[in-house]
Amino acid sequence: RLTHSFVNFDTINLAIRRGLRSRFLSDNFDPIGTDPYSSIPYSIVDSLEHKLLTKQIFTIGPSSDDISVQAHTYHGTPSKLITTLDGIQSIALKYNVNVVHTWDASRRNNSDEDFAHAIELSGESNIILFVDGLDESFEEEDTDRNTLQLPGGQLELIKLLMKLNKPFAILIISDSSISEPLIVNENLAALLWISYFGHDCLPSTLPINTSQLLPIDDYSMNKSPGRTYRYLDYNKAPPLFPFDYGLSYSKFTFNSKLIIFPNPINNLDTDITTNISIINEDPYRAQFVVQLYYEFSNSTVIKLSIRELLQFTKITFEKKMNKKLFLLHFMLEIFPIQIDNNY
């Protein structure tokens, strides 16, 4: 088959490496008798007692089995609506994992009458998934919210579940911002926000609360503390999550200073070259998004933004890999409006 070019040596070597790696990890090549588990017969391994140790996922929350979160404004009409619970159950079934479900927290009121039931099911489960957020009655073209927090009794139940010290994940489904600093600061649960199913998710700056927001009838961008990442003064109104915030499974470090050429920039009609070295410090293959901003921190020009995103790129790093990144940007792309108006 090599003769006919159906496969090459690189593909064969990759398959061999994968096969050998799995055998190394499962101790297949260890000397006979050194594995303490090899003497356990299959009658015990495959016993009814062990089969009953199947993991259980507890799925809870008002958005977990609610089709309205995928039939929101500007939605299509699929042939079948699949809720978060439906998706988890279909995957869990393949791995013989049991899924239990209850709502037990309302968006409408602060009632805690079902909290005891939720705590009981949580105690019987290995993993807790809380699916919460908003629905169309809280946010529409003609509907305003008076808070950025989760409505109803959702947060109170989350507080109780965090105390159980179990693997806990929170999935927030909404179209507009949800800000819960307590969940972030306690760091006792994995937190993921998504938009209503089928909607695009655009990066945004997430404020801590409504006190950081300008009046809705004031459309100015640069009035203190400012709007959007371009005009927001992070010292006056530090956001809960800044624009395009993200996490990675690995730790990345900039291990050199950002080098800019030319420096200083005396002519706007010029190319700017920037380079910096980045290292993946952990033993994991991972991706990292590098963002290049230009800040106008000392500018006295009123209409000039505080910062501008110039470029971004996603890079894949092998474990412990160090890369040097070069970015090229044309200054006139930043200032077309300012130059036209003699700013």
N, C-alpha and C positions, 0 to 999 in steps of 0.2 A: 504493500500500500504506500510505502515511502516512495517507491519507484514511480507510482502514478500520481504522486503529490496529493493524496487524499488527506494526509496528516504529516506534520513535520516533527522534528525532534524536540522542539520547544514545547509543543503541545503534549508530547509523550512525557517529557520530563516533568511538566507541571502536574500531570495526572499522577505520576509516581510520587512526587513530593507530597501531594495531598494525601495519598493513600498511606505512605509511610508515617506522615505526621499524625494521622488519626490512630495508627497502631502504636506509635511511641506514647501518645497521650493516654492510651488505654492500657499501657504496660504490657503489651503483647510480647515484647522481646526480653522481659525480665526473666531471670533464672527461675526454673520451676521450683515451687515451694516457697518463694519469697513474697508472694502476694497473699496477705492474710485473709483475703476474701475468696480465694480459689477453692478452699475446702468446703465452702457452704454449698450444699446441694440445691438443685433447681426446685426441689419440693418445698424448700423454705423460701427461696427467692420469689417463686411464683405462687406463694400461698395466698389463701383468701384474706388473711390478715393484712398482708402487704398490698393486695389489690384494693382494699378498703382505705388505704392511705392516700387516695386520689386527692389532689389539691382542689380547693374550692375558691372561686372568685366571687366576691360580693360586689355587685354593681348597684349603685344607689344614686338617687338624685332626680330632680324634676325633669332634667333634659335627657336622661338615660334611655327612655322609651317613648319619646315624644316626637311624632312626625312633624310637628309644626316648626321645629328648628331647621328643617330642610325644605319646608314649603313656605319660605319667607318672601319678602319683596324681591322682585326680579328673579324668580326661580323658574326652572323648567318643570316639566311634568314627566317624571320617569314612569316606566311601566310598573315599577315596584318600589315602594319607599322602604328603605332599610335603616332602622335606628341604630344607635350605638350598641344597645343591648343585643339586637339581632346579629350584628357583626361579631361581637365578642362570643356569643353563643355558638355561631357557626365555626369559629376557629377553635374554641375550647372543645367542641365535640370531637374534633380530629385527634385531640391529645387526651381524651378521656378525662377532661377537667370539668368539674361541676360548676355551674353558674347559678347563684341565687340572686334575686332582685327584689327591691322594694323602692318606693318613692321616698316616703318618710321625711321630706323637707319640702315646704311649699315656697313658691315665689310670691304668693299673694299675702301670706300672713306669717306671724312669728310663732305659731303654735309649735309646742314641743311634745305633743301628746304621743307621737309615734317614735320619738327619739329612743325610748327604751328598747323597742323592737329592733331598731337599727343597730344599737350597741350589742344586742344579743346575737344577731346574725354576723356582725363583725367579729365577735369572739369565736365563732364557729368557722370562720373563713381564714384562708392563708393570705389573701390579697384583697385590698379594698380599693375600689375605683368609684370616685364620686364625680358624677357628670352633672354640672350645674350651669348657670348662666341666665340668659334672658330669653324672651320670645317676642313676637311682633307687637304684643300689647304694650311693651315697654319702650320700643324704639321703632318709629315709623317716620315717614316724611313729615307728618304733622304732630308728632309726639315728642315731647322733651322729657328728659330725666332730671331729677333734682339731686342725684347722688351718683358717684362712680362705684359705689359698693354693691355687693350682691344683695338683691332684695329678699324679703321674707326671712325665713329661719335658716337659710342655707349656711351662713357663716357660723352660726351657733352650733349646728350639728358638726361642721368641719372641725371646730375646736375640740369637741368631745372625741371625735374619731382620731385626731392627732395624738391624743393622750394614750391610745391603746398600744403605741409602739409596734405597729405592724407595717409591712410594706403597703404604702398608701400613695395613690396617685389621684390628682384632681384635674379634670378636663373641663375647661370653661368654654361654653359655646355662646357667642354673642356677635353682634355686628359692630358695636361700638366698644369703647374702652371699659374694662373692669379693673378696678384698682383695689387690691386687698393687701396692704403692706404687712399685716400680721402673718399671712400665709408665707410671704416671701421671707420675712425676718426670722420666723420660727424655724424654717427650713426642715420641716418634718414630713414633707410630702413632695413628690414630684409634681410639677405644675406645668400644664400645657394649655395654651389658648388657641382656639381655632374659630374661624368665622362660620356663619351658617353654611350648611353643606352646599357645595357648588358655587360659593362666592369666592372672589379673589381676596387674598389677604395682603394688604399693602403695609409696608413698614410705617410706623408712626411713633411719636413720642408719647409715652404714657404718664400722665401727671399723677401725683399722689392723691389729690382730692380736688374738689371744685374750686377751692380758694385760689388755685393756681391758674384758673381759666379766666379769660377776659369776658366782659359782658357780651351776650349773644348779639346785641344790637350795635356793637363796636367792631367794625371789620378791619381795623388797623392791624398790621402784622407786627410792627415794631414797638407798639406801646408796651411799657413795662408790665409784666416780665417778658412779653413777647409771645409770638405764636410759631409753632412748628420748630424743628431743629435749627432752621436757618436764623431765626430771630430770638429764640428763647434764651434768656440769661440763666444758665444753670446754677449760678450762685444765689440768685434771688428766688428761683423756683426749681430746685433740684427734682428731676422727674423720678418716678419709681423705676422706670426702664427708659433709658434714652433711645433715640432714634436708631433702629436697626440693631438693637441689643440681641445678643445670641450667646449660646453656650456650646461647648464642645466636650467630647469624651476625653480629650487630651489637654494637656497644659502647653500652651504656646508662649514663647518668650521672644521679644524683640531683643536680639543680642548685639545690636549695634545702633548707633545713632542714625536718625534719618538724615541722609545726605541730599542736599538740594543744589542743583546747578542750573543757571547761575545764582549766586547768592552774594550780595542782595540782588533783587530783581528790579532793574531800573527802567526796563522797557517792556510794555505790555505786549508788543508785537514780537514775541519770542517763545521758544519752546522751553518748557521746564522739565528737567530730568530728575527723578528722585529714585533713590535706591536704599534698601534696608535689608538686614539679615534677620531671618526668623527661624527658630528651632522648635521642633516638636520634642518636648522633654520626656514624654511618656512612652511606654512600650506598646503603643497602639497606632495602627494606621488610621489616620483621621484627616478631615478637611478643615480648612480655616479660611474665612473671608477677610481679606485685607481691604480696608477702606482708607482712602486718602482724602483728607479735608484740608481746606485752606481757611485759616481763621483771620479775621480782621479785628483783633482785640483792641487795638488802640485807635481805630478809625473814628474821626469826628463827623463823617458823612452820615446824615440822618437815614437816608434810604438804603444804605449799604447793609447787607445782612452780616450777622456776626460770624457765620461760618458757611461754607459751601462744600458739598460732597463733590469731589472732582472725578474720582474713579473708584471702582471696586472690582475685585477679582477673587474667585474661589480657587484655592490651591489644595491639591492632595499631597499629604506628607506621609512617607513611610515612618515607622517608629524610629525615634531619635534622629530624624533627618534634619539637616540644616539647609536652608535655601536662601539665596540672595535674590531679591525681587527688584525689578526695574520697571518704573512707570513713567510714561511720557505724557505731558499735558501741554496744551496750547493756551496761553494766558488770555487771549482774546475770547476764548469760549466762556470764561468766567465773567467778563465785563462787557458784553455787547450792549446792554441797556445803559450801564453806567457811562460808557464811553460816548454813546450817542447823545447823552444828555450832559456831557461834560462833567461827570462825577469823578 
